Amino acid sequence: MTVVAGGALVLLAILGSLGAAALYRTTDVTDGLTEVSAPALVEAVRLETALVNQETGIRGYGLSGRAEFLEPYSQGRADEEAAAGRLRELTAGDAGARADLDLVLERARAWQERVAEPLTAAGPDASAELAAELAEAGKPEFDALRDALAVQQAHFEEAADAGRADLTDAMRLRNAVFLTIAAVLVALAVLAFEGMRRGVTVPLERLSAEARQVAQGDFGHPLVATGPADLRQLGGDVEEMRRRLVDELAFAEQARRRLDDQAGELRRSNDELEQFAYVASHDLQEPLRKVASFCQLLQRRYGGQLDDRADQYIGFAVDGANRMQVLINDLLDFSRVGRLHTQRTVVDLAEAFDRAADALSVAVEESGAEITRDPLPHVVGDPTQFGMLWQNLLSNAVKFRAPDRAPRVHVSVAEEDGWWRFAVTDNGIGIDPEYAERVFAIFQRLHAKEAYPGSGIGLAMCKKIVETYGGTIAVDVTHSPGARMVFTLPVGTELPADDEADPVAAGGTGAESRP
């Protein structure tokens, strides 16, 4: 392929050189004909006309003696000089033409010295007599001049004819060369097309057909490339890509199988969790209620009748049973978030907030707390979950109050990049930055139960609820004094058309869409 292309380029270079030479020859001959031969012939004719006008003017002056007949002679002399000067320029490189011009000018000078100048020097009275004397002597001189002019013009005509013949030959050669170049170009184009078809198009179509076969699902079909080296390299790269895809598909298939196995394990784990929740909510609750009830009966019936240590032990049992009931109930509530509460409606967060505040009215009244809020938006979600979210956040804000001041709680909201950003701010004891992440872990407590009651599950439930809707929740460690809990929820009140495709309805966390 490279050798053929190189040979074609050499042939085109040779033909191009021949074409340039033929074009140069044609241009050179044309320039010689149009700029030398033809103008020289014209100037020779002008020279003859100028000399004839001189002879006519002298003859008229000699016959009439009138001075106005000398005007053609004077004008002829000027025209003679102009034509002779132009001919000298045109025949600068032609010795024969210069010789013809010198002969014409020599004979013209001889006639002028013997006839024209003596006659013009004589007065009008003597011109007639002198003209008669000089007529016979001047006739041979002017005839010789005519002969020299005829020879000069004949030579110029011969040069012009030769130039035209050369031009015709040059044009024929030029046309032949350019026709040959055109034929060679057409032949090379046909050969290039056929070579491209056989060497590139056909192998490329074959490679494309095999690639389509692989794309249709036959990933095990190998790709064999033919043709030029570049096309074979391309085929090798495509084959390498196919092998890589086959390896990736095999790995993906193994990963899918492992994922299916894990999904089956997860389903079994969820089933076991459901069974545990059922046992915890039914089977465990009943014996625990019996333990708590009989401990309380012991405390009421035998309180004060036994020693102090017995009363203390009974008190421990009653307290432990009560706290166990609270822990079980809280754990059940936590497990239900995102699993059982999947109702999707447009929720008025202001209404959910007010219900939560009313539920905490006793604690608010006892602590003298003041709870305020900004106008809250509507969002899509489960009303029960949002009620639990507000109740836990407000309960913590009121519970963890400073001993020297009444609680002040404010809820603000702002829209940022398609998300509602809520902030629950209080003036309580605050949260140390080192515990900013720990407070969201389940059953994590930062204080003794005697100082602040509770199971330590409230903020963990808030985190699970917020992440169920794709949002985030965190402690604003820059706020002081008090604490500020910041969380986000998506903006929008359009219900999804397909709940199964929604991460909230499916019980997912939607972590990939968090802002």
C-alpha positions as CSV (number, residue, x, y, z in Angstrom):
1,M,0.0,0.0,0.0
2,T,2.8,2.4,0.9
3,V,4.8,1.4,-2.2
4,V,1.8,2.0,-4.5
5,A,1.1,5.4,-2.9
6,G,4.8,6.4,-3.2
7,G,4.8,5.4,-6.9
8,A,1.6,7.4,-7.5
9,L,3.2,10.4,-5.9
10,V,6.4,10.1,-8.0
11,L,4.3,9.8,-11.2
12,L,2.2,12.8,-10.3
13,A,5.4,14.8,-9.6
14,I,6.8,13.9,-13.0
15,L,3.6,14.8,-14.8
16,G,3.3,17.9,-12.8
17,S,6.8,18.9,-13.8
18,L,6.0,18.2,-17.5
19,G,2.8,20.2,-17.2
20,A,4.6,23.1,-15.6
21,A,7.3,23.0,-18.4
22,A,4.6,22.9,-21.1
23,L,2.7,25.8,-19.5
24,Y,6.0,27.8,-19.2
25,R,6.8,27.1,-22.9
26,T,3.3,28.2,-24.0
27,T,3.5,31.4,-21.9
28,D,7.0,32.2,-23.2
29,V,6.0,31.8,-26.8
30,T,2.8,33.8,-26.3
31,D,4.8,36.6,-24.6
32,G,7.3,36.6,-27.5
33,L,4.5,36.8,-30.1
34,T,2.4,39.4,-28.3
35,E,5.2,41.5,-26.8
36,V,7.9,41.3,-29.5
37,S,7.0,40.0,-33.0
38,A,3.5,41.6,-33.4
39,P,4.5,45.0,-31.9
40,A,7.7,45.0,-34.0
41,L,5.7,44.4,-37.2
42,V,3.4,47.2,-36.3
43,E,6.3,49.6,-35.6
44,A,7.9,48.6,-39.0
45,V,4.6,49.5,-40.7
46,R,4.6,52.8,-38.8
47,L,8.2,53.5,-39.8
48,E,7.3,52.9,-43.5
49,T,4.3,55.2,-43.2
50,A,6.4,57.9,-41.6
51,L,9.0,57.7,-44.5
52,V,6.2,57.6,-47.1
53,N,4.7,60.7,-45.5
54,Q,8.1,62.4,-45.7
55,E,8.4,61.6,-49.4
56,T,4.9,62.9,-50.1
57,G,5.5,66.1,-48.2
58,I,8.7,66.8,-50.1
59,R,7.1,66.1,-53.5
60,G,4.2,68.4,-52.7
61,Y,6.6,71.2,-51.6
62,G,8.7,70.8,-54.6
63,L,5.8,71.1,-57.0
64,S,4.0,74.0,-55.3
65,G,6.6,75.7,-53.2
66,R,4.0,76.1,-50.4
67,A,5.4,75.7,-46.9
68,E,2.4,73.9,-45.5
69,F,3.5,70.8,-47.5
70,L,6.5,70.6,-45.3
71,E,4.3,69.7,-42.3
72,P,3.8,66.0,-43.4
73,Y,7.6,65.9,-43.8
74,S,8.2,67.2,-40.3
75,Q,5.6,65.0,-38.7
76,G,7.1,62.0,-40.6
77,R,10.5,62.7,-39.2
78,A,9.1,62.7,-35.7
79,D,7.1,59.5,-36.3
80,E,10.3,58.0,-37.9
81,E,12.3,58.6,-34.7
82,A,9.6,57.3,-32.5
83,A,9.1,54.1,-34.5
84,A,12.8,53.6,-34.8
85,G,13.3,54.0,-31.1
86,R,10.5,51.5,-30.3
87,L,12.0,49.0,-32.8
88,R,15.4,49.3,-31.2
89,E,13.8,48.3,-27.9
90,L,11.9,45.4,-29.4
91,T,14.8,44.0,-31.3
92,A,17.5,44.5,-28.7
93,G,18.2,40.7,-28.6
94,D,17.8,40.1,-32.4
95,A,20.9,40.8,-34.5
96,G,19.1,40.3,-37.8
97,A,16.3,42.6,-37.0
98,R,18.7,45.2,-35.8
99,A,20.6,44.9,-39.1
100,D,17.4,45.4,-41.0
101,L,16.6,48.5,-39.0
102,D,20.1,49.9,-39.5
103,L,19.8,49.4,-43.2
104,V,16.4,51.1,-43.4
105,L,17.6,54.0,-41.3
106,E,20.8,54.3,-43.4
107,R,18.9,54.4,-46.7
108,A,16.4,56.8,-45.2
109,R,19.3,59.1,-44.1
110,A,20.8,58.9,-47.6
111,W,17.5,59.9,-49.2
112,Q,17.0,62.7,-46.8
113,E,20.5,64.1,-47.3
114,R,20.4,63.9,-51.0
115,V,16.8,65.0,-51.7
116,A,14.8,66.2,-48.7
117,E,17.2,68.4,-46.8
118,P,18.5,70.3,-49.9
119,L,15.0,70.9,-51.1
120,T,13.8,72.1,-47.7
121,A,16.8,74.4,-47.5
122,A,15.9,76.1,-50.8
123,G,13.4,78.9,-50.7
124,P,9.9,78.6,-52.1
125,D,10.9,80.3,-55.4
126,A,13.7,77.9,-56.1
127,S,12.0,74.7,-54.9
128,A,10.2,73.9,-58.2
129,E,13.4,74.1,-60.2
130,L,15.4,72.2,-57.6
131,A,12.8,69.5,-57.2
132,A,12.9,68.8,-61.0
133,E,16.6,68.4,-60.8
134,L,16.6,66.1,-57.7
135,A,13.6,64.0,-58.8
136,E,15.6,61.7,-61.1
137,A,18.4,61.4,-58.6
138,G,16.2,60.8,-55.6
139,K,14.0,58.1,-57.1
140,P,16.5,55.3,-56.9
141,E,17.4,56.3,-53.4
142,F,13.8,56.0,-52.2
143,D,13.2,52.8,-54.2
144,A,16.1,51.3,-52.3
145,L,14.6,52.5,-49.1
146,R,11.3,50.8,-50.1
147,D,13.1,47.6,-50.7
148,A,14.8,47.7,-47.3
149,L,11.4,48.4,-45.7
150,A,9.9,45.4,-47.5
151,V,12.7,43.1,-46.5
152,Q,12.4,44.3,-42.8
153,Q,8.6,43.7,-42.8
154,A,9.0,40.4,-44.5
155,H,11.5,39.3,-41.8
156,F,9.1,40.5,-39.1
157,E,6.2,38.6,-40.7
158,E,8.3,35.5,-40.9
159,A,9.1,35.8,-37.2
160,A,5.5,36.3,-36.4
161,D,4.5,33.2,-38.4
162,A,7.2,31.2,-36.7
163,G,6.0,32.4,-33.3
164,R,2.4,31.5,-34.1
165,A,3.6,28.0,-35.2
166,D,5.6,27.6,-32.0
167,L,2.6,28.8,-30.0
168,T,0.4,26.2,-31.8
169,D,2.9,23.4,-31.0
170,A,3.3,24.6,-27.4
171,M,-0.5,24.6,-26.9
172,R,-0.8,21.1,-28.4
173,L,2.0,19.9,-26.1
174,R,0.3,21.6,-23.1
175,N,-3.0,20.1,-23.9
176,A,-1.6,16.7,-24.4
177,V,0.3,16.9,-21.1
178,F,-2.7,18.1,-19.2
179,L,-4.9,15.4,-20.8
180,T,-2.4,12.8,-19.7
181,I,-2.4,14.3,-16.2
182,A,-6.2,14.2,-16.1
183,A,-6.2,10.6,-17.3
184,V,-3.6,9.6,-14.8
185,L,-5.6,11.3,-12.0
186,V,-8.7,9.5,-13.0
187,A,-6.9,6.2,-13.1
188,L,-5.3,6.8,-9.7
189,A,-8.7,7.8,-8.3
190,V,-10.2,4.6,-9.6
191,L,-7.3,2.6,-8.2
192,A,-7.4,4.4,-4.9
193,F,-11.2,3.8,-4.6
194,E,-10.7,0.1,-5.4
195,G,-7.8,-0.2,-3.1
196,M,-9.7,1.5,-0.3
197,R,-12.7,-0.7,-0.9
198,R,-10.6,-3.9,-0.8
199,G,-8.1,-2.8,1.8
200,V,-10.3,-0.7,4.2
201,T,-14.0,-0.8,3.4
202,V,-14.4,-4.6,3.1
203,P,-12.3,-5.4,6.3
204,L,-14.0,-2.6,8.2
205,E,-17.5,-3.9,7.2
206,R,-16.4,-7.4,8.3
207,L,-15.1,-6.0,11.6
208,S,-18.4,-4.0,12.0
209,A,-20.4,-7.2,11.4
210,E,-18.5,-9.1,14.0
211,A,-18.8,-6.2,16.5
212,R,-22.6,-6.1,15.9
213,Q,-22.7,-9.9,16.6
214,V,-20.9,-9.2,19.9
215,A,-23.2,-6.3,20.6
216,Q,-26.3,-8.5,20.1
217,G,-25.2,-10.7,23.0
218,D,-22.6,-13.2,21.5
219,F,-19.8,-11.9,23.8
220,G,-17.8,-15.1,23.3
221,H,-17.4,-14.4,19.5
222,P,-13.8,-13.4,18.8
223,L,-13.0,-10.4,16.6
224,V,-10.5,-11.1,13.8
225,A,-9.3,-7.9,12.0
226,T,-7.8,-7.9,8.5
227,G,-6.5,-5.2,6.1
228,P,-4.0,-2.5,6.8
229,A,-1.9,-2.3,9.9
230,D,-4.0,0.6,11.4
231,L,-7.2,-1.4,10.9
232,R,-5.7,-4.5,12.4
233,Q,-4.5,-2.4,15.4
234,L,-8.1,-1.1,15.7
235,G,-9.5,-4.6,15.5
236,G,-7.0,-5.7,18.2
237,D,-8.1,-2.9,20.5
238,V,-11.8,-3.8,20.0
239,E,-11.0,-7.5,20.7
240,E,-9.1,-6.4,23.8
241,M,-12.1,-4.4,24.8
242,R,-14.4,-7.4,24.2
243,R,-12.2,-9.6,26.4
244,R,-12.3,-7.0,29.1
245,L,-16.0,-6.7,28.9
246,V,-16.4,-10.5,29.1
247,D,-14.2,-10.5,32.2
248,E,-16.2,-7.6,33.7
249,L,-19.5,-9.3,32.8
250,A,-18.3,-12.5,34.5
251,F,-17.3,-10.5,37.5
252,A,-20.6,-8.7,37.5
253,E,-22.4,-12.0,37.3
254,Q,-20.5,-13.3,40.3
255,A,-21.2,-10.1,42.1
256,R,-24.9,-10.3,41.2
257,R,-25.1,-13.9,42.5
258,R,-23.4,-12.8,45.7
259,L,-25.8,-9.9,46.0
260,D,-28.7,-12.2,45.4
261,D,-27.4,-14.5,48.2
262,Q,-27.0,-11.5,50.4
263,A,-30.4,-10.2,49.5
264,G,-31.8,-13.6,50.5
265,E,-29.9,-13.5,53.8
266,L,-31.3,-10.0,54.3
267,R,-34.8,-11.1,53.7
268,R,-34.3,-14.0,56.1
269,S,-32.8,-11.5,58.6
270,N,-35.8,-9.2,58.1
271,D,-38.2,-12.1,58.6
272,E,-36.3,-12.9,61.8
273,L,-36.5,-9.2,62.8
274,E,-40.3,-9.3,62.2
275,Q,-40.5,-12.4,64.4
276,F,-38.5,-10.7,67.0
277,A,-40.6,-7.6,66.9
278,Y,-43.7,-9.8,67.2
279,V,-42.2,-11.7,70.2
280,A,-41.0,-8.4,71.8
281,S,-44.4,-6.8,71.3
282,H,-46.5,-9.7,72.5
283,D,-44.6,-12.6,74.1
284,L,-42.1,-10.6,76.0
285,Q,-44.5,-7.8,77.0
286,E,-46.8,-10.2,78.9
287,P,-44.3,-11.8,81.3
288,L,-42.6,-8.4,81.7
289,R,-45.9,-6.9,82.7
290,K,-46.5,-9.7,85.2
291,V,-43.0,-9.2,86.7
292,A,-43.6,-5.4,87.0
293,S,-47.1,-5.9,88.4
294,F,-46.1,-8.4,91.1
295,C,-43.1,-6.3,92.0
296,Q,-45.4,-3.4,92.5
297,L,-47.8,-5.5,94.5
298,L,-44.9,-6.6,96.7
299,Q,-43.8,-3.0,97.1
300,R,-47.3,-1.9,98.1
301,R,-48.2,-4.8,100.3
302,Y,-44.9,-5.4,102.1
303,G,-43.4,-2.0,101.9
304,G,-42.2,-1.0,105.4
305,Q,-42.8,-4.5,106.8
306,L,-39.4,-5.8,105.8
307,D,-36.0,-4.3,106.4
308,D,-34.6,-1.4,104.5
309,R,-32.5,-3.6,102.2
310,A,-35.5,-5.7,101.2
311,D,-37.4,-2.5,100.3
312,Q,-34.4,-1.3,98.3
313,Y,-34.3,-4.6,96.4
314,I,-38.0,-4.4,95.6
315,G,-37.5,-0.9,94.4
316,F,-34.7,-2.0,92.1
317,A,-36.9,-4.7,90.6
318,V,-39.8,-2.4,90.0
319,D,-37.5,0.3,88.4
320,G,-35.8,-2.3,86.2
321,A,-39.0,-3.8,85.0
322,N,-40.4,-0.3,84.1
323,R,-37.2,0.7,82.3
324,M,-37.2,-2.6,80.4
325,Q,-40.8,-1.9,79.2
326,V,-39.7,1.6,78.1
327,L,-36.7,0.2,76.2
328,I,-38.7,-2.5,74.5
329,N,-41.3,0.1,73.4
330,D,-38.7,2.5,72.2
331,L,-36.8,-0.3,70.3
332,L,-40.1,-1.3,68.6
333,D,-40.8,2.3,67.6
334,F,-37.2,2.6,66.2
335,S,-37.6,-0.7,64.2
336,R,-40.9,0.5,62.7
337,V,-39.4,3.7,61.2
338,G,-39.1,3.3,57.4
339,R,-40.6,-0.2,57.6
340,L,-44.2,0.1,58.8
341,H,-44.8,3.8,58.5
342,T,-44.9,4.1,54.7
343,Q,-47.9,6.4,54.2
344,R,-47.1,9.0,51.5
345,T,-49.2,12.1,51.8
346,V,-48.6,15.9,51.8
347,V,-47.8,16.7,55.4
348,D,-48.3,20.1,57.0
349,L,-45.2,20.3,59.2
350,A,-46.7,23.2,61.2
351,E,-49.7,21.0,62.1
352,A,-47.4,18.1,63.1
353,F,-45.2,20.5,65.1
354,D,-48.2,21.9,67.0
355,R,-49.5,18.4,67.8
356,A,-46.0,17.5,69.2
357,A,-45.9,20.7,71.2
358,D,-49.3,19.9,72.7
359,A,-48.2,16.4,73.6
360,L,-45.4,18.0,75.6
361,S,-47.6,20.6,77.3
362,V,-47.1,19.2,80.8
363,A,-43.3,19.3,80.5
364,V,-43.5,22.7,78.9
365,E,-45.7,24.1,81.7
366,E,-43.5,22.6,84.5
367,S,-40.3,24.0,83.0
368,G,-41.8,27.3,81.9
369,A,-40.5,26.7,78.4
370,E,-41.2,29.0,75.5
371,I,-41.4,27.3,72.1
372,T,-41.6,29.4,68.9
373,R,-41.3,28.6,65.2
374,D,-41.1,30.1,61.7
375,P,-43.9,29.3,59.2
376,L,-43.2,25.7,58.3
377,P,-43.7,24.3,54.8
378,H,-45.6,21.3,53.4
379,V,-43.6,18.2,52.5
380,V,-44.3,14.7,51.2
381,G,-44.0,11.9,53.8
382,D,-45.6,10.0,56.6
383,P,-47.4,12.2,59.2
384,T,-46.6,9.8,62.1
385,Q,-42.8,9.9,61.4
386,F,-42.8,13.7,61.2
387,G,-44.7,13.8,64.5
388,M,-42.1,11.5,66.1
389,L,-39.3,13.8,64.7
390,W,-40.7,17.0,66.2
391,Q,-41.6,15.3,69.5
392,N,-38.1,13.9,70.0
393,L,-36.4,17.2,69.1
394,L,-38.6,19.4,71.2
395,S,-38.5,16.9,74.1
396,N,-34.7,17.0,74.1
397,A,-34.7,20.8,73.9
398,V,-37.0,21.0,77.0
399,K,-35.4,18.1,78.9
400,F,-31.7,19.2,78.6
401,R,-32.4,22.8,79.9
402,A,-30.0,24.9,81.9
403,P,-30.8,25.0,85.7
404,D,-30.5,28.8,85.8
405,R,-32.9,29.8,83.0
406,A,-36.2,28.8,81.5
407,P,-36.0,26.9,78.2
408,R,-36.3,28.9,75.0
409,V,-36.8,26.8,71.8
410,H,-37.1,28.2,68.3
411,V,-37.5,26.4,65.0
412,S,-36.3,28.2,61.8
413,V,-36.4,27.1,58.2
414,A,-34.9,28.3,54.9
415,E,-34.8,26.9,51.4
416,E,-31.4,26.1,49.9
417,D,-30.8,24.4,46.5
418,G,-34.0,22.4,46.5
419,W,-33.9,21.4,50.2
420,W,-35.6,22.7,53.3
421,R,-33.0,23.5,56.0
422,F,-34.5,23.3,59.5
423,A,-32.7,24.4,62.7
424,V,-34.0,23.6,66.2
425,T,-32.2,26.0,68.6
426,D,-32.4,26.0,72.4
427,N,-30.6,27.7,75.3
428,G,-30.0,24.6,77.3
429,I,-26.8,22.9,78.4
430,G,-25.6,22.3,74.9
431,I,-23.6,19.4,73.4
432,D,-19.8,19.2,73.4
433,P,-18.3,19.0,69.9
434,E,-16.6,15.7,70.7
435,Y,-20.1,14.1,71.2
436,A,-21.6,15.6,68.0
437,E,-21.6,12.2,66.3
438,R,-22.1,10.0,69.3
439,V,-25.5,11.5,70.3
440,F,-27.1,9.9,67.1
441,A,-26.1,6.3,68.1
442,I,-28.9,4.2,69.5
443,F,-29.0,3.9,73.4
444,Q,-26.1,6.3,73.7
445,R,-26.4,8.5,76.8
446,L,-24.2,11.4,77.9
447,H,-25.7,11.8,81.4
448,A,-26.9,9.5,84.2
449,K,-30.5,8.4,84.1
450,E,-31.0,10.0,87.5
451,A,-30.1,13.5,86.1
452,Y,-32.0,13.2,82.8
453,P,-34.5,10.3,82.2
454,G,-34.8,8.5,78.9
455,S,-33.6,5.6,76.9
456,G,-31.1,7.4,74.6
457,I,-32.9,6.4,71.5
458,G,-34.6,9.8,70.6
459,L,-31.9,11.3,68.3
460,A,-31.1,7.9,66.7
461,M,-34.8,7.8,65.7
462,C,-34.6,11.4,64.4
463,K,-31.6,10.5,62.3
464,K,-33.3,7.4,60.9
465,I,-36.5,9.4,60.0
466,V,-34.6,12.2,58.3
467,E,-32.3,9.8,56.3
468,T,-35.4,7.9,55.3
469,Y,-36.3,11.0,53.2
470,G,-32.8,11.5,51.8
471,G,-31.9,14.3,54.2
472,T,-29.2,14.8,56.8
473,I,-29.2,15.8,60.5
474,A,-26.3,17.1,62.5
475,V,-25.3,19.1,65.6
476,D,-24.2,22.7,64.8
477,V,-21.0,22.8,66.9
478,T,-20.6,26.5,66.2
479,H,-23.7,27.5,68.1
480,S,-23.4,28.5,71.8
481,P,-24.8,28.7,74.3
482,G,-27.3,25.8,74.1
483,A,-27.7,23.4,71.3
484,R,-28.8,23.6,67.7
485,M,-29.9,20.6,65.7
486,V,-29.9,21.1,61.9
487,F,-31.6,18.8,59.5
488,T,-32.8,18.9,55.8
489,L,-35.8,17.6,53.9
490,P,-36.5,17.7,50.2
491,V,-38.6,20.5,48.8
492,G,-41.8,19.5,46.9
493,T,-45.3,18.4,47.4
494,E,-45.8,16.1,44.4
495,L,-46.7,12.6,45.3
496,P,-44.7,9.9,43.4
497,A,-46.5,8.0,40.7
498,D,-44.8,4.7,41.7
499,D,-44.1,4.2,45.4
500,E,-42.2,1.0,44.7
501,A,-39.5,3.1,42.9
502,D,-39.3,5.6,45.8
503,P,-36.6,5.0,48.4
504,V,-38.9,6.1,51.3
505,A,-41.8,3.9,50.3
506,A,-39.3,1.0,49.9
507,G,-38.0,1.5,53.4
508,G,-34.6,2.7,52.1
509,T,-32.5,5.6,53.4
510,G,-32.0,7.5,50.2
511,A,-28.5,8.3,51.3
512,E,-27.3,8.7,47.7
513,S,-29.5,11.9,47.3
514,R,-28.4,13.7,50.4
515,P,-27.4,17.3,49.9
